[in-house]
Amino acid sequence: MPAPAVGQYTLSIASGMLLESDNGNSYHSLVGPLGPQGPQGAAGAAGPAGAQGIQGLRGLTGATGPSGPAGAQGAQGFTGAAGPAGSTGAQGPLGPPGTLAAPSDYNFSGWGSFSAAAGTSEVGNSLYRNQIDMLSATAVRLVLTLGMYPLPSGSYARAEYTPDGTNWFALSGTVPVTAPYGIYTSGWQGLPTGANGDYVVRIVTFNAASRTTQCSLYQLHLQFK
């Protein structure tokens, strides 16, 4: 800012104010002090959008997040094809010898007209007996046919066996022989205790009469299973 000079007016600007010096006197402001800042004016209208900037650099890979929950089980897949047949295994050891079941039916010769003594008597004689292996049998029944001559009420027939050739024991159930012309059976029953063996068997009748009576016994079959 120039120094004041005598005999002239000097204008100058300092600190944003217009100053004047006349006739060599000190400078003084030609305007009042700076007033307070006015209120902010209203925002102008938005300008047009600028052009899109270029894509920035790719950022660093972030840390791996925690594992999510397990998903639901998927549907079962198709069954695969059967594999090839395996090789034949070694042959197992020989099993113990088996036992044969008793034949299902044994026939004893019947008599068209048998004389049954009072009480117990053998049908025929010892030549009508049979040797039967009953080792594996579990049940037995006696089946017979009766002709025109029955025995009185209370009479029956049954099979007996002997383990020693002397003592005889009941083998089958009893079959009534009191009604003529029929096929009759004792029904199946379990083999008696002690009868599982290879024993001699006979057929006997029990005649409830007090005297010898004719009896028409024809078919006599002892059956096992």
WOLIN-V843738 format. One record per residue. N is the residue number from 1. OMEGA is omega in degrees with one decimal (999 if undefined). D_FIRST is the distance of its C-alpha to the first C-alpha in Angstrom with 1 decimal. Layout:
# WOLIN-V843738
[[N:OMEGA:D_FIRST] [N:OMEGA:D_FIRST]]
This chain:
# WOLIN-V843738
[[1:-177.3:0.0] [2:-179.4:3.9] [3:178.2:6.7] [4:179.8:9.3] [5:-179.0:12.2] [6:173.9:15.9] [7:178.4:17.8] [8:175.0:15.1] [9:179.2:13.4] [10:176.4:9.7] [11:177.7:9.0] [12:178.6:6.2] [13:176.5:7.5] [14:178.5:7.4] [15:175.9:10.9] [16:-179.4:12.5] [17:176.9:12.0] [18:-176.8:11.2] [19:-178.2:9.7] [20:174.2:10.8] [21:179.2:10.9] [22:174.4:14.2] [23:175.3:16.0] [24:178.8:13.7] [25:-178.8:14.0] [26:177.6:11.9] [27:171.1:10.0] [28:-175.0:12.7] [29:174.6:13.5] [30:179.4:15.4] [31:178.5:17.4] [32:178.6:19.6] [33:179.9:19.5] [34:178.9:20.3] [35:179.0:24.1] [36:-179.4:26.6] [37:177.7:27.4] [38:179.3:30.0] [39:-179.6:33.4] [40:178.7:33.8] [41:179.6:35.0] [42:180.0:38.4] [43:176.6:39.1] [44:179.1:39.1] [45:-179.7:42.4] [46:176.5:43.4] [47:178.8:42.5] [48:-179.5:45.3] [49:177.3:46.8] [50:177.6:45.3] [51:-179.9:47.6] [52:179.4:49.7] [53:179.0:48.3] [54:-177.9:50.4] [55:179.8:53.0] [56:178.1:51.9] [57:179.4:53.8] [58:179.9:57.1] [59:178.2:56.9] [60:178.1:59.1] [61:-179.8:62.7] [62:178.9:63.0] [63:178.6:65.6] [64:179.1:69.2] [65:179.9:70.0] [66:179.0:73.1] [67:176.3:76.5] [68:179.3:77.5] [69:-179.9:80.8] [70:177.1:84.0] [71:178.6:85.0] [72:-179.6:88.3] [73:179.5:91.4] [74:178.9:92.1] [75:-179.7:95.4] [76:178.8:98.3] [77:179.1:98.6] [78:176.5:101.8] [79:180.0:104.7] [80:179.2:104.8] [81:179.9:107.8] [82:178.5:110.7] [83:179.9:110.7] [84:-179.9:113.6] [85:178.1:116.8] [86:180.0:117.0] [87:-179.0:119.8] [88:179.5:123.1] [89:179.3:123.4] [90:-179.4:126.2] [91:179.5:129.5] [92:179.9:130.0] [93:180.0:133.0] [94:179.0:136.3] [95:179.8:136.9] [96:179.3:140.0] [97:177.6:143.1] [98:177.0:143.3] [99:179.4:146.2] [100:175.2:147.9] [101:177.8:148.2] [102:174.9:151.8] [103:-172.0:153.3] [104:-172.5:152.8] [105:173.3:156.5] [106:-176.8:159.8] [107:173.8:163.1] [108:-177.1:166.3] [109:177.5:169.5] [110:179.7:170.7] [111:175.7:174.2] [112:177.1:175.5] [113:-177.0:177.8] [114:178.2:177.0] [115:-178.2:179.4] [116:177.8:177.1] [117:177.0:178.9] [118:-177.6:178.2] [119:-176.5:175.1] [120:176.4:173.0] [121:-179.7:174.2] [122:176.3:172.7] [123:-176.2:172.5] [124:178.8:174.9] [125:-175.1:175.3] [126:178.7:173.4] [127:178.9:173.3] [128:178.8:171.0] [129:-178.6:168.3] [130:174.8:165.0] [131:-174.1:162.8] [132:174.6:159.2] [133:-176.5:156.0] [134:-174.6:153.9] [135:-176.5:151.4] [136:179.8:148.4] [137:178.8:149.7] [138:-178.7:147.9] [139:-176.1:150.0] [140:170.8:153.6] [141:176.5:155.8] [142:178.9:159.4] [143:-179.5:160.2] [144:172.4:163.9] [145:-177.3:165.9] [146:-178.4:169.0] [147:-171.0:172.0] [148:-176.9:174.7] [149:175.3:175.8] [150:172.5:173.3] [151:-177.7:173.9] [152:-178.4:174.1] [153:-179.5:171.2] [154:-179.7:169.3] [155:-179.1:170.0] [156:171.7:167.3] [157:175.7:166.6] [158:176.2:163.9] [159:177.6:163.0] [160:176.2:163.6] [161:175.8:162.6] [162:177.4:164.1] [163:-174.6:162.1] [164:-179.0:165.3] [165:-177.8:168.1] [166:-177.1:169.7] [167:-177.5:167.4] [168:-178.3:166.0] [169:179.5:162.9] [170:177.7:161.4] [171:179.4:159.0] [172:169.2:158.4] [173:-179.0:158.5] [174:177.2:161.7] [175:178.3:162.7] [176:178.0:165.1] [177:-172.9:168.2] [178:-179.7:169.7] [179:-175.1:169.0] [180:172.6:170.6] [181:177.7:169.0] [182:171.7:165.4] [183:-174.6:162.7] [184:-177.5:161.5] [185:177.5:158.9] [186:-172.5:158.0] [187:-178.9:154.3] [188:173.4:151.7] [189:178.1:151.5] [190:179.0:149.8] [191:-178.1:151.9] [192:176.3:153.8] [193:179.8:152.7] [194:-176.3:154.7] [195:179.1:155.5] [196:-179.1:152.9] [197:179.0:155.2] [198:-169.2:157.8] [199:173.0:160.7] [200:-177.1:164.0] [201:175.7:163.8] [202:175.1:166.6] [203:178.7:167.1] [204:171.7:169.2] [205:168.3:170.4] [206:-179.5:171.1] [207:-178.1:174.1] [208:178.4:174.1] [209:-180.0:177.8] [210:-179.0:180.6] [211:177.0:182.3] [212:-175.1:181.5] [213:176.6:179.8] [214:-180.0:179.2] [215:-177.3:175.5] [216:176.3:174.1] [217:-178.3:171.1] [218:-179.7:169.9] [219:175.7:166.3] [220:-176.5:165.0] [221:174.4:161.4] [222:-173.6:159.2] [223:-177.0:155.6] [224:168.6:152.6] [225:999:148.8]]
